[in-house]
Amino acid sequence: METFSSLLVVIVLIALVVGAGVWIFVGIGLVGALSLFFLRDYSLDRIGLLLQSSVWNGVSSWELSAIPLFIWMGEIL
């Protein structure tokens, strides 16, 4: 029951944050960091390291670099 209640709390928090008008990626990151802190008892240093590595892996991906260029090409046309 603990896992189900934790999942329900996280889903409700995401719905509230996104419903409040916060950008989706900021809301999911915020709820993820808060749930790691409160539900899993991770330290702030460990959460920062996890977020830093996941953001860097997403930004430095070669496959994802085509998406902004494709949008920019559409704007030019």
mmCIF file of the N, C-alpha and C atoms, coordinates in Angstrom:
data_MODEL
# 
_entry.id   MODEL 
# 
loop_
_atom_site.group_PDB 
_atom_site.id 
_atom_site.type_symbol 
_atom_site.label_atom_id 
_atom_site.label_alt_id 
_atom_site.label_comp_id 
_atom_site.label_asym_id 
_atom_site.label_entity_id 
_atom_site.label_seq_id 
_atom_site.pdbx_PDB_ins_code 
_atom_site.Cartn_x 
_atom_site.Cartn_y 
_atom_site.Cartn_z 
_atom_site.occupancy 
_atom_site.B_iso_or_equiv 
_atom_site.pdbx_formal_charge 
_atom_site.auth_seq_id 
_atom_site.auth_comp_id 
_atom_site.auth_asym_id 
_atom_site.auth_atom_id 
_atom_site.pdbx_PDB_model_num 
ATOM 1   N N  . MET A 1 1  ? 0.823  -1.195 0.000   1.00 0.00 ? 1  MET A N  1 
ATOM 2   C CA . MET A 1 1  ? 0.000  0.000  0.000   1.00 0.00 ? 1  MET A CA 1 
ATOM 3   C C  . MET A 1 1  ? 0.864  1.255  0.000   1.00 0.00 ? 1  MET A C  1 
ATOM 4   N N  . GLU A 1 2  ? 2.070  1.150  0.522   1.00 0.00 ? 2  GLU A N  1 
ATOM 5   C CA . GLU A 1 2  ? 2.964  2.302  0.576   1.00 0.00 ? 2  GLU A CA 1 
ATOM 6   C C  . GLU A 1 2  ? 3.315  2.798  -0.827  1.00 0.00 ? 2  GLU A C  1 
ATOM 7   N N  . THR A 1 3  ? 3.588  1.888  -1.733  1.00 0.00 ? 3  THR A N  1 
ATOM 8   C CA . THR A 1 3  ? 3.944  2.271  -3.096  1.00 0.00 ? 3  THR A CA 1 
ATOM 9   C C  . THR A 1 3  ? 2.773  2.935  -3.801  1.00 0.00 ? 3  THR A C  1 
ATOM 10  N N  . PHE A 1 4  ? 1.573  2.398  -3.607  1.00 0.00 ? 4  PHE A N  1 
ATOM 11  C CA . PHE A 1 4  ? 0.398  2.966  -4.248  1.00 0.00 ? 4  PHE A CA 1 
ATOM 12  C C  . PHE A 1 4  ? 0.104  4.364  -3.725  1.00 0.00 ? 4  PHE A C  1 
ATOM 13  N N  . SER A 1 5  ? 0.230  4.566  -2.419  1.00 0.00 ? 5  SER A N  1 
ATOM 14  C CA . SER A 1 5  ? -0.042 5.897  -1.864  1.00 0.00 ? 5  SER A CA 1 
ATOM 15  C C  . SER A 1 5  ? 1.024  6.906  -2.304  1.00 0.00 ? 5  SER A C  1 
ATOM 16  N N  . SER A 1 6  ? 2.278  6.461  -2.403  1.00 0.00 ? 6  SER A N  1 
ATOM 17  C CA . SER A 1 6  ? 3.336  7.359  -2.888  1.00 0.00 ? 6  SER A CA 1 
ATOM 18  C C  . SER A 1 6  ? 3.086  7.743  -4.339  1.00 0.00 ? 6  SER A C  1 
ATOM 19  N N  . LEU A 1 7  ? 2.686  6.771  -5.155  1.00 0.00 ? 7  LEU A N  1 
ATOM 20  C CA . LEU A 1 7  ? 2.384  7.045  -6.560  1.00 0.00 ? 7  LEU A CA 1 
ATOM 21  C C  . LEU A 1 7  ? 1.208  8.011  -6.679  1.00 0.00 ? 7  LEU A C  1 
ATOM 22  N N  . LEU A 1 8  ? 0.210  7.826  -5.867  1.00 0.00 ? 8  LEU A N  1 
ATOM 23  C CA . LEU A 1 8  ? -0.953 8.710  -5.897  1.00 0.00 ? 8  LEU A CA 1 
ATOM 24  C C  . LEU A 1 8  ? -0.576 10.137 -5.505  1.00 0.00 ? 8  LEU A C  1 
ATOM 25  N N  . VAL A 1 9  ? 0.270  10.281 -4.495  1.00 0.00 ? 9  VAL A N  1 
ATOM 26  C CA . VAL A 1 9  ? 0.716  11.619 -4.067  1.00 0.00 ? 9  VAL A CA 1 
ATOM 27  C C  . VAL A 1 9  ? 1.502  12.298 -5.177  1.00 0.00 ? 9  VAL A C  1 
ATOM 28  N N  . VAL A 1 10 ? 2.395  11.565 -5.839  1.00 0.00 ? 10 VAL A N  1 
ATOM 29  C CA . VAL A 1 10 ? 3.209  12.149 -6.914  1.00 0.00 ? 10 VAL A CA 1 
ATOM 30  C C  . VAL A 1 10 ? 2.328  12.566 -8.080  1.00 0.00 ? 10 VAL A C  1 
ATOM 31  N N  . ILE A 1 11 ? 1.367  11.745 -8.464  1.00 0.00 ? 11 ILE A N  1 
ATOM 32  C CA . ILE A 1 11 ? 0.478  12.081 -9.578  1.00 0.00 ? 11 ILE A CA 1 
ATOM 33  C C  . ILE A 1 11 ? -0.369 13.306 -9.248  1.00 0.00 ? 11 ILE A C  1 
ATOM 34  N N  . VAL A 1 12 ? -0.867 13.382 -8.030  1.00 0.00 ? 12 VAL A N  1 
ATOM 35  C CA . VAL A 1 12 ? -1.667 14.546 -7.624  1.00 0.00 ? 12 VAL A CA 1 
ATOM 36  C C  . VAL A 1 12 ? -0.804 15.802 -7.607  1.00 0.00 ? 12 VAL A C  1 
ATOM 37  N N  . LEU A 1 13 ? 0.440  15.700 -7.121  1.00 0.00 ? 13 LEU A N  1 
ATOM 38  C CA . LEU A 1 13 ? 1.332  16.864 -7.117  1.00 0.00 ? 13 LEU A CA 1 
ATOM 39  C C  . LEU A 1 13 ? 1.656  17.341 -8.530  1.00 0.00 ? 13 LEU A C  1 
ATOM 40  N N  . ILE A 1 14 ? 1.906  16.412 -9.451  1.00 0.00 ? 14 ILE A N  1 
ATOM 41  C CA . ILE A 1 14 ? 2.169  16.799 -10.835 1.00 0.00 ? 14 ILE A CA 1 
ATOM 42  C C  . ILE A 1 14 ? 0.948  17.489 -11.431 1.00 0.00 ? 14 ILE A C  1 
ATOM 43  N N  . ALA A 1 15 ? -0.237 16.954 -11.175 1.00 0.00 ? 15 ALA A N  1 
ATOM 44  C CA . ALA A 1 15 ? -1.460 17.570 -11.690 1.00 0.00 ? 15 ALA A CA 1 
ATOM 45  C C  . ALA A 1 15 ? -1.664 18.968 -11.114 1.00 0.00 ? 15 ALA A C  1 
ATOM 46  N N  . LEU A 1 16 ? -1.380 19.152 -9.837  1.00 0.00 ? 16 LEU A N  1 
ATOM 47  C CA . LEU A 1 16 ? -1.534 20.475 -9.221  1.00 0.00 ? 16 LEU A CA 1 
ATOM 48  C C  . LEU A 1 16 ? -0.530 21.484 -9.760  1.00 0.00 ? 16 LEU A C  1 
ATOM 49  N N  . VAL A 1 17 ? 0.708  21.052 -9.897  1.00 0.00 ? 17 VAL A N  1 
ATOM 50  C CA . VAL A 1 17 ? 1.749  21.974 -10.363 1.00 0.00 ? 17 VAL A CA 1 
ATOM 51  C C  . VAL A 1 17 ? 1.515  22.365 -11.818 1.00 0.00 ? 17 VAL A C  1 
ATOM 52  N N  . VAL A 1 18 ? 1.198  21.386 -12.664 1.00 0.00 ? 18 VAL A N  1 
ATOM 53  C CA . VAL A 1 18 ? 0.947  21.696 -14.072 1.00 0.00 ? 18 VAL A CA 1 
ATOM 54  C C  . VAL A 1 18 ? -0.357 22.478 -14.219 1.00 0.00 ? 18 VAL A C  1 
ATOM 55  N N  . GLY A 1 19 ? -1.347 22.162 -13.376 1.00 0.00 ? 19 GLY A N  1 
ATOM 56  C CA . GLY A 1 19 ? -2.611 22.910 -13.393 1.00 0.00 ? 19 GLY A CA 1 
ATOM 57  C C  . GLY A 1 19 ? -2.444 24.346 -12.933 1.00 0.00 ? 19 GLY A C  1 
ATOM 58  N N  . ALA A 1 20 ? -1.400 24.622 -12.172 1.00 0.00 ? 20 ALA A N  1 
ATOM 59  C CA . ALA A 1 20 ? -1.147 25.987 -11.703 1.00 0.00 ? 20 ALA A CA 1 
ATOM 60  C C  . ALA A 1 20 ? -0.499 26.851 -12.782 1.00 0.00 ? 20 ALA A C  1 
ATOM 61  N N  . GLY A 1 21 ? -0.141 26.239 -13.900 1.00 0.00 ? 21 GLY A N  1 
ATOM 62  C CA . GLY A 1 21 ? 0.412  27.018 -15.005 1.00 0.00 ? 21 GLY A CA 1 
ATOM 63  C C  . GLY A 1 21 ? 1.921  26.962 -15.121 1.00 0.00 ? 21 GLY A C  1 
ATOM 64  N N  . VAL A 1 22 ? 2.551  26.078 -14.368 1.00 0.00 ? 22 VAL A N  1 
ATOM 65  C CA . VAL A 1 22 ? 4.005  25.936 -14.446 1.00 0.00 ? 22 VAL A CA 1 
ATOM 66  C C  . VAL A 1 22 ? 4.328  25.103 -15.684 1.00 0.00 ? 22 VAL A C  1 
ATOM 67  N N  . TRP A 1 23 ? 5.456  25.395 -16.328 1.00 0.00 ? 23 TRP A N  1 
ATOM 68  C CA . TRP A 1 23 ? 5.876  24.612 -17.479 1.00 0.00 ? 23 TRP A CA 1 
ATOM 69  C C  . TRP A 1 23 ? 6.009  23.154 -17.090 1.00 0.00 ? 23 TRP A C  1 
ATOM 70  N N  . ILE A 1 24 ? 5.738  22.267 -18.027 1.00 0.00 ? 24 ILE A N  1 
ATOM 71  C CA . ILE A 1 24 ? 5.678  20.836 -17.728 1.00 0.00 ? 24 ILE A CA 1 
ATOM 72  C C  . ILE A 1 24 ? 7.032  20.313 -17.252 1.00 0.00 ? 24 ILE A C  1 
ATOM 73  N N  . PHE A 1 25 ? 8.114  20.671 -17.940 1.00 0.00 ? 25 PHE A N  1 
ATOM 74  C CA . PHE A 1 25 ? 9.416  20.135 -17.541 1.00 0.00 ? 25 PHE A CA 1 
ATOM 75  C C  . PHE A 1 25 ? 9.845  20.663 -16.179 1.00 0.00 ? 25 PHE A C  1 
ATOM 76  N N  . VAL A 1 26 ? 9.476  21.877 -15.844 1.00 0.00 ? 26 VAL A N  1 
ATOM 77  C CA . VAL A 1 26 ? 9.803  22.421 -14.523 1.00 0.00 ? 26 VAL A CA 1 
ATOM 78  C C  . VAL A 1 26 ? 8.965  21.731 -13.454 1.00 0.00 ? 26 VAL A C  1 
ATOM 79  N N  . GLY A 1 27 ? 7.700  21.514 -13.743 1.00 0.00 ? 27 GLY A N  1 
ATOM 80  C CA . GLY A 1 27 ? 6.818  20.860 -12.782 1.00 0.00 ? 27 GLY A CA 1 
ATOM 81  C C  . GLY A 1 27 ? 7.224  19.430 -12.489 1.00 0.00 ? 27 GLY A C  1 
ATOM 82  N N  . ILE A 1 28 ? 7.554  18.671 -13.541 1.00 0.00 ? 28 ILE A N  1 
ATOM 83  C CA . ILE A 1 28 ? 7.972  17.283 -13.336 1.00 0.00 ? 28 ILE A CA 1 
ATOM 84  C C  . ILE A 1 28 ? 9.307  17.235 -12.608 1.00 0.00 ? 28 ILE A C  1 
ATOM 85  N N  . GLY A 1 29 ? 10.226 18.123 -12.943 1.00 0.00 ? 29 GLY A N  1 
ATOM 86  C CA . GLY A 1 29 ? 11.514 18.158 -12.239 1.00 0.00 ? 29 GLY A CA 1 
ATOM 87  C C  . GLY A 1 29 ? 11.356 18.537 -10.783 1.00 0.00 ? 29 GLY A C  1 
ATOM 88  N N  . LEU A 1 30 ? 10.498 19.500 -10.510 1.00 0.00 ? 30 LEU A N  1 
ATOM 89  C CA . LEU A 1 30 ? 10.267 19.940 -9.138  1.00 0.00 ? 30 LEU A CA 1 
ATOM 90  C C  . LEU A 1 30 ? 9.623  18.839 -8.310  1.00 0.00 ? 30 LEU A C  1 
ATOM 91  N N  . VAL A 1 31 ? 8.598  18.204 -8.852  1.00 0.00 ? 31 VAL A N  1 
ATOM 92  C CA . VAL A 1 31 ? 7.933  17.122 -8.132  1.00 0.00 ? 31 VAL A CA 1 
ATOM 93  C C  . VAL A 1 31 ? 8.875  15.935 -7.971  1.00 0.00 ? 31 VAL A C  1 
ATOM 94  N N  . GLY A 1 32 ? 9.688  15.661 -8.975  1.00 0.00 ? 32 GLY A N  1 
ATOM 95  C CA . GLY A 1 32 ? 10.654 14.571 -8.860  1.00 0.00 ? 32 GLY A CA 1 
ATOM 96  C C  . GLY A 1 32 ? 11.678 14.830 -7.777  1.00 0.00 ? 32 GLY A C  1 
ATOM 97  N N  . ALA A 1 33 ? 12.207 16.051 -7.719  1.00 0.00 ? 33 ALA A N  1 
ATOM 98  C CA . ALA A 1 33 ? 13.194 16.388 -6.695  1.00 0.00 ? 33 ALA A CA 1 
ATOM 99  C C  . ALA A 1 33 ? 12.565 16.358 -5.300  1.00 0.00 ? 33 ALA A C  1 
ATOM 100 N N  . LEU A 1 34 ? 11.354 16.866 -5.170  1.00 0.00 ? 34 LEU A N  1 
ATOM 101 C CA . LEU A 1 34 ? 10.688 16.850 -3.871  1.00 0.00 ? 34 LEU A CA 1 
ATOM 102 C C  . LEU A 1 34 ? 10.345 15.436 -3.423  1.00 0.00 ? 34 LEU A C  1 
ATOM 103 N N  . SER A 1 35 ? 9.942  14.599 -4.366  1.00 0.00 ? 35 SER A N  1 
ATOM 104 C CA . SER A 1 35 ? 9.618  13.224 -3.982  1.00 0.00 ? 35 SER A CA 1 
ATOM 105 C C  . SER A 1 35 ? 10.875 12.442 -3.617  1.00 0.00 ? 35 SER A C  1 
ATOM 106 N N  . LEU A 1 36 ? 11.999 12.711 -4.284  1.00 0.00 ? 36 LEU A N  1 
ATOM 107 C CA . LEU A 1 36 ? 13.247 12.073 -3.875  1.00 0.00 ? 36 LEU A CA 1 
ATOM 108 C C  . LEU A 1 36 ? 13.655 12.509 -2.473  1.00 0.00 ? 36 LEU A C  1 
ATOM 109 N N  . PHE A 1 37 ? 13.434 13.772 -2.171  1.00 0.00 ? 37 PHE A N  1 
ATOM 110 C CA . PHE A 1 37 ? 13.829 14.298 -0.864  1.00 0.00 ? 37 PHE A CA 1 
ATOM 111 C C  . PHE A 1 37 ? 12.934 13.767 0.252   1.00 0.00 ? 37 PHE A C  1 
ATOM 112 N N  . PHE A 1 38 ? 11.609 13.832 0.052   1.00 0.00 ? 38 PHE A N  1 
ATOM 113 C CA . PHE A 1 38 ? 10.691 13.469 1.125   1.00 0.00 ? 38 PHE A CA 1 
ATOM 114 C C  . PHE A 1 38 ? 10.353 11.981 1.163   1.00 0.00 ? 38 PHE A C  1 
ATOM 115 N N  . LEU A 1 39 ? 10.195 11.343 0.008   1.00 0.00 ? 39 LEU A N  1 
ATOM 116 C CA . LEU A 1 39 ? 9.771  9.945  0.009   1.00 0.00 ? 39 LEU A CA 1 
ATOM 117 C C  . LEU A 1 39 ? 10.932 8.971  0.095   1.00 0.00 ? 39 LEU A C  1 
ATOM 118 N N  . ARG A 1 40 ? 12.072 9.302  -0.508  1.00 0.00 ? 40 ARG A N  1 
ATOM 119 C CA . ARG A 1 40 ? 13.217 8.397  -0.515  1.00 0.00 ? 40 ARG A CA 1 
ATOM 120 C C  . ARG A 1 40 ? 14.339 8.827  0.417   1.00 0.00 ? 40 ARG A C  1 
ATOM 121 N N  . ASP A 1 41 ? 14.206 9.967  1.069   1.00 0.00 ? 41 ASP A N  1 
ATOM 122 C CA . ASP A 1 41 ? 15.196 10.500 2.014   1.00 0.00 ? 41 ASP A CA 1 
ATOM 123 C C  . ASP A 1 41 ? 16.588 10.645 1.404   1.00 0.00 ? 41 ASP A C  1 
ATOM 124 N N  . TYR A 1 42 ? 16.643 11.141 0.160   1.00 0.00 ? 42 TYR A N  1 
ATOM 125 C CA . TYR A 1 42 ? 17.932 11.441 -0.469  1.00 0.00 ? 42 TYR A CA 1 
ATOM 126 C C  . TYR A 1 42 ? 18.416 12.784 0.047   1.00 0.00 ? 42 TYR A C  1 
ATOM 127 N N  . SER A 1 43 ? 19.730 12.949 0.130   1.00 0.00 ? 43 SER A N  1 
ATOM 128 C CA . SER A 1 43 ? 20.281 14.236 0.531   1.00 0.00 ? 43 SER A CA 1 
ATOM 129 C C  . SER A 1 43 ? 20.221 15.204 -0.656  1.00 0.00 ? 43 SER A C  1 
ATOM 130 N N  . LEU A 1 44 ? 20.321 16.475 -0.368  1.00 0.00 ? 44 LEU A N  1 
ATOM 131 C CA . LEU A 1 44 ? 20.255 17.478 -1.427  1.00 0.00 ? 44 LEU A CA 1 
ATOM 132 C C  . LEU A 1 44 ? 21.438 17.370 -2.380  1.00 0.00 ? 44 LEU A C  1 
ATOM 133 N N  . ASP A 1 45 ? 22.595 16.972 -1.855  1.00 0.00 ? 45 ASP A N  1 
ATOM 134 C CA . ASP A 1 45 ? 23.767 16.787 -2.721  1.00 0.00 ? 45 ASP A CA 1 
ATOM 135 C C  . ASP A 1 45 ? 23.532 15.664 -3.729  1.00 0.00 ? 45 ASP A C  1 
ATOM 136 N N  . ARG A 1 46 ? 22.942 14.578 -3.268  1.00 0.00 ? 46 ARG A N  1 
ATOM 137 C CA . ARG A 1 46 ? 22.689 13.449 -4.167  1.00 0.00 ? 46 ARG A CA 1 
ATOM 138 C C  . ARG A 1 46 ? 21.628 13.805 -5.205  1.00 0.00 ? 46 ARG A C  1 
ATOM 139 N N  . ILE A 1 47 ? 20.589 14.532 -4.802  1.00 0.00 ? 47 ILE A N  1 
ATOM 140 C CA . ILE A 1 47 ? 19.559 14.960 -5.750  1.00 0.00 ? 47 ILE A CA 1 
ATOM 141 C C  . ILE A 1 47 ? 20.157 15.886 -6.786  1.00 0.00 ? 47 ILE A C  1 
ATOM 142 N N  . GLY A 1 48 ? 21.027 16.809 -6.356  1.00 0.00 ? 48 GLY A N  1 
ATOM 143 C CA . GLY A 1 48 ? 21.682 17.713 -7.302  1.00 0.00 ? 48 GLY A CA 1 
ATOM 144 C C  . GLY A 1 48 ? 22.550 16.971 -8.296  1.00 0.00 ? 48 GLY A C  1 
ATOM 145 N N  . LEU A 1 49 ? 23.258 15.961 -7.828  1.00 0.00 ? 49 LEU A N  1 
ATOM 146 C CA . LEU A 1 49 ? 24.087 15.160 -8.720  1.00 0.00 ? 49 LEU A CA 1 
ATOM 147 C C  . LEU A 1 49 ? 23.244 14.383 -9.724  1.00 0.00 ? 49 LEU A C  1 
ATOM 148 N N  . LEU A 1 50 ? 22.125 13.825 -9.277  1.00 0.00 ? 50 LEU A N  1 
ATOM 149 C CA . LEU A 1 50 ? 21.233 13.105 -10.186 1.00 0.00 ? 50 LEU A CA 1 
ATOM 150 C C  . LEU A 1 50 ? 20.624 14.037 -11.231 1.00 0.00 ? 50 LEU A C  1 
ATOM 151 N N  . LEU A 1 51 ? 20.165 15.197 -10.793 1.00 0.00 ? 51 LEU A N  1 
ATOM 152 C CA . LEU A 1 51 ? 19.580 16.154 -11.738 1.00 0.00 ? 51 LEU A CA 1 
ATOM 153 C C  . LEU A 1 51 ? 20.621 16.693 -12.705 1.00 0.00 ? 51 LEU A C  1 
ATOM 154 N N  . GLN A 1 52 ? 21.834 16.924 -12.207 1.00 0.00 ? 52 GLN A N  1 
ATOM 155 C CA . GLN A 1 52 ? 22.897 17.438 -13.063 1.00 0.00 ? 52 GLN A CA 1 
ATOM 156 C C  . GLN A 1 52 ? 23.233 16.437 -14.158 1.00 0.00 ? 52 GLN A C  1 
ATOM 157 N N  . SER A 1 53 ? 23.365 15.170 -13.798 1.00 0.00 ? 53 SER A N  1 
ATOM 158 C CA . SER A 1 53 ? 23.729 14.171 -14.808 1.00 0.00 ? 53 SER A CA 1 
ATOM 159 C C  . SER A 1 53 ? 22.597 13.920 -15.792 1.00 0.00 ? 53 SER A C  1 
ATOM 160 N N  . SER A 1 54 ? 21.346 13.940 -15.332 1.00 0.00 ? 54 SER A N  1 
ATOM 161 C CA . SER A 1 54 ? 20.242 13.700 -16.261 1.00 0.00 ? 54 SER A CA 1 
ATOM 162 C C  . SER A 1 54 ? 20.032 14.883 -17.205 1.00 0.00 ? 54 SER A C  1 
ATOM 163 N N  . VAL A 1 55 ? 20.212 16.105 -16.703 1.00 0.00 ? 55 VAL A N  1 
ATOM 164 C CA . VAL A 1 55 ? 20.086 17.274 -17.582 1.00 0.00 ? 55 VAL A CA 1 
ATOM 165 C C  . VAL A 1 55 ? 21.220 17.297 -18.602 1.00 0.00 ? 55 VAL A C  1 
ATOM 166 N N  . TRP A 1 56 ? 22.439 16.993 -18.173 1.00 0.00 ? 56 TRP A N  1 
ATOM 167 C CA . TRP A 1 56 ? 23.567 16.987 -19.099 1.00 0.00 ? 56 TRP A CA 1 
ATOM 168 C C  . TRP A 1 56 ? 23.404 15.921 -20.175 1.00 0.00 ? 56 TRP A C  1 
ATOM 169 N N  . ASN A 1 57 ? 22.918 14.728 -19.789 1.00 0.00 ? 57 ASN A N  1 
ATOM 170 C CA . ASN A 1 57 ? 22.701 13.677 -20.781 1.00 0.00 ? 57 ASN A CA 1 
ATOM 171 C C  . ASN A 1 57 ? 21.626 14.068 -21.790 1.00 0.00 ? 57 ASN A C  1 
ATOM 172 N N  . GLY A 1 58 ? 20.630 14.801 -21.357 1.00 0.00 ? 58 GLY A N  1 
ATOM 173 C CA . GLY A 1 58 ? 19.591 15.244 -22.275 1.00 0.00 ? 58 GLY A CA 1 
ATOM 174 C C  . GLY A 1 58 ? 20.048 16.359 -23.193 1.00 0.00 ? 58 GLY A C  1 
ATOM 175 N N  . VAL A 1 59 ? 20.860 17.266 -22.681 1.00 0.00 ? 59 VAL A N  1 
ATOM 176 C CA . VAL A 1 59 ? 21.311 18.411 -23.469 1.00 0.00 ? 59 VAL A CA 1 
ATOM 177 C C  . VAL A 1 59 ? 22.401 18.022 -24.456 1.00 0.00 ? 59 VAL A C  1 
ATOM 178 N N  . SER A 1 60 ? 23.273 17.108 -24.064 1.00 0.00 ? 60 SER A N  1 
ATOM 179 C CA . SER A 1 60 ? 24.404 16.776 -24.920 1.00 0.00 ? 60 SER A CA 1 
ATOM 180 C C  . SER A 1 60 ? 24.108 15.656 -25.917 1.00 0.00 ? 60 SER A C  1 
ATOM 181 N N  . SER A 1 61 ? 22.858 15.255 -26.028 1.00 0.00 ? 61 SER A N  1 
ATOM 182 C CA . SER A 1 61 ? 22.494 14.182 -26.945 1.00 0.00 ? 61 SER A CA 1 
ATOM 183 C C  . SER A 1 61 ? 22.537 14.689 -28.386 1.00 0.00 ? 61 SER A C  1 
ATOM 184 N N  . TRP A 1 62 ? 23.260 13.993 -29.241 1.00 0.00 ? 62 TRP A N  1 
ATOM 185 C CA . TRP A 1 62 ? 23.389 14.388 -30.640 1.00 0.00 ? 62 TRP A CA 1 
ATOM 186 C C  . TRP A 1 62 ? 22.063 14.252 -31.383 1.00 0.00 ? 62 TRP A C  1 
ATOM 187 N N  . GLU A 1 63 ? 21.287 13.232 -31.033 1.00 0.00 ? 63 GLU A N  1 
ATOM 188 C CA . GLU A 1 63 ? 20.017 12.997 -31.718 1.00 0.00 ? 63 GLU A CA 1 
ATOM 189 C C  . GLU A 1 63 ? 19.022 14.128 -31.472 1.00 0.00 ? 63 GLU A C  1 
ATOM 190 N N  . LEU A 1 64 ? 19.045 14.705 -30.289 1.00 0.00 ? 64 LEU A N  1 
ATOM 191 C CA . LEU A 1 64 ? 18.097 15.764 -29.960 1.00 0.00 ? 64 LEU A CA 1 
ATOM 192 C C  . LEU A 1 64 ? 18.510 17.135 -30.488 1.00 0.00 ? 64 LEU A C  1 
ATOM 193 N N  . SER A 1 65 ? 19.720 17.261 -31.006 1.00 0.00 ? 65 SER A N  1 
ATOM 194 C CA . SER A 1 65 ? 20.147 18.558 -31.518 1.00 0.00 ? 65 SER A CA 1 
ATOM 195 C C  . SER A 1 65 ? 19.428 18.917 -32.815 1.00 0.00 ? 65 SER A C  1 
ATOM 196 N N  . ALA A 1 66 ? 18.851 17.952 -33.493 1.00 0.00 ? 66 ALA A N  1 
ATOM 197 C CA . ALA A 1 66 ? 18.148 18.234 -34.740 1.00 0.00 ? 66 ALA A CA 1 
ATOM 198 C C  . ALA A 1 66 ? 16.796 18.897 -34.506 1.00 0.00 ? 66 ALA A C  1 
ATOM 199 N N  . ILE A 1 67 ? 16.220 18.734 -33.336 1.00 0.00 ? 67 ILE A N  1 
ATOM 200 C CA . ILE A 1 67 ? 14.880 19.274 -33.079 1.00 0.00 ? 67 ILE A CA 1 
ATOM 201 C C  . ILE A 1 67 ? 14.855 20.803 -33.125 1.00 0.00 ? 67 ILE A C  1 
ATOM 202 N N  . PRO A 1 68 ? 15.726 21.547 -32.430 1.00 0.00 ? 68 PRO A N  1 
ATOM 203 C CA . PRO A 1 68 ? 15.671 23.006 -32.547 1.00 0.00 ? 68 PRO A CA 1 
ATOM 204 C C  . PRO A 1 68 ? 16.019 23.497 -33.946 1.00 0.00 ? 68 PRO A C  1 
ATOM 205 N N  . LEU A 1 69 ? 16.929 22.797 -34.627 1.00 0.00 ? 69 LEU A N  1 
ATOM 206 C CA . LEU A 1 69 ? 17.261 23.204 -35.988 1.00 0.00 ? 69 LEU A CA 1 
ATOM 207 C C  . LEU A 1 69 ? 16.084 22.989 -36.934 1.00 0.00 ? 69 LEU A C  1 
ATOM 208 N N  . PHE A 1 70 ? 15.327 21.926 -36.729 1.00 0.00 ? 70 PHE A N  1 
ATOM 209 C CA . PHE A 1 70 ? 14.145 21.676 -37.545 1.00 0.00 ? 70 PHE A CA 1 
ATOM 210 C C  . PHE A 1 70 ? 13.085 22.751 -37.309 1.00 0.00 ? 70 PHE A C  1 
ATOM 211 N N  . ILE A 1 71 ? 12.893 23.143 -36.059 1.00 0.00 ? 71 ILE A N  1 
ATOM 212 C CA . ILE A 1 71 ? 11.928 24.202 -35.744 1.00 0.00 ? 71 ILE A CA 1 
ATOM 213 C C  . ILE A 1 71 ? 12.396 25.525 -36.329 1.00 0.00 ? 71 ILE A C  1 
ATOM 214 N N  . TRP A 1 72 ? 13.688 25.812 -36.243 1.00 0.00 ? 72 TRP A N  1 
ATOM 215 C CA . TRP A 1 72 ? 14.232 27.045 -36.796 1.00 0.00 ? 72 TRP A CA 1 
ATOM 216 C C  . TRP A 1 72 ? 14.080 27.075 -38.316 1.00 0.00 ? 72 TRP A C  1 
ATOM 217 N N  . MET A 1 73 ? 14.283 25.934 -38.970 1.00 0.00 ? 73 MET A N  1 
ATOM 218 C CA . MET A 1 73 ? 14.107 25.848 -40.422 1.00 0.00 ? 73 MET A CA 1 
ATOM 219 C C  . MET A 1 73 ? 12.644 26.138 -40.789 1.00 0.00 ? 73 MET A C  1 
ATOM 220 N N  . GLY A 1 74 ? 11.721 25.623 -39.988 1.00 0.00 ? 74 GLY A N  1 
ATOM 221 C CA . GLY A 1 74 ? 10.313 25.902 -40.235 1.00 0.00 ? 74 GLY A CA 1 
ATOM 222 C C  . GLY A 1 74 ? 9.972  27.374 -40.072 1.00 0.00 ? 74 GLY A C  1 
ATOM 223 N N  . GLU A 1 75 ? 10.602 28.036 -39.120 1.00 0.00 ? 75 GLU A N  1 
ATOM 224 C CA . GLU A 1 75 ? 10.373 29.464 -38.919 1.00 0.00 ? 75 GLU A CA 1 
ATOM 225 C C  . GLU A 1 75 ? 10.935 30.274 -40.090 1.00 0.00 ? 75 GLU A C  1 
ATOM 226 N N  . ILE A 1 76 ? 12.078 29.859 -40.615 1.00 0.00 ? 76 ILE A N  1 
ATOM 227 C CA . ILE A 1 76 ? 12.665 30.569 -41.730 1.00 0.00 ? 76 ILE A CA 1 
ATOM 228 C C  . ILE A 1 76 ? 11.794 30.443 -42.976 1.00 0.00 ? 76 ILE A C  1 
ATOM 229 N N  . LEU A 1 77 ? 11.279 29.240 -43.211 1.00 0.00 ? 77 LEU A N  1 
ATOM 230 C CA . LEU A 1 77 ? 10.430 29.026 -44.379 1.00 0.00 ? 77 LEU A CA 1 
ATOM 231 C C  . LEU A 1 77 ? 9.107  29.728 -44.211 1.00 0.00 ? 77 LEU A C  1 
# 
